[in-house]
Amino acid sequence: VQLQASGGGLVRAGGSLRLSCAASRPISTIFAMGWYRQAPGKEREAVTVMTDDGSTRYADSVKGRFTINRDNAENTAYLQMNSLKPEDTAVYYCTAIIEGVAYWGKGTQVTVSS
């Protein structure tokens, strides 16, 4: 599967962005989709994941501010990011897990200015 992430950009602290992850196959066939991020000089970290039954998990640092959802009709997963903070600045990567294998899209840069 190929994943195309988009929607990153520059935003002021407190602002919002919505990231999109378009998949090359029906996401209804994908067990889990999620987002990771990597800030400069830091390791890649999990942000959120949603399984095909609708269950979600979020990193503590984004709970209450970020929301993941999947649109099966558009074969796209979204990450709505509200109340952004400078520490959310990172490259965000979309991932899909299919039969135990993780697939990655190219990252999209999110920069939050103070």
Salt bridges, closest charged atoms under 4 A:
GLU45 OE2 - ARG37 NE 2.67
ASP60 OD1 - LYS63 NZ 3.09
ASP88 OD1 - ARG37 NH1 2.95
ASP88 OD2 - ARG65 NH1 2.76
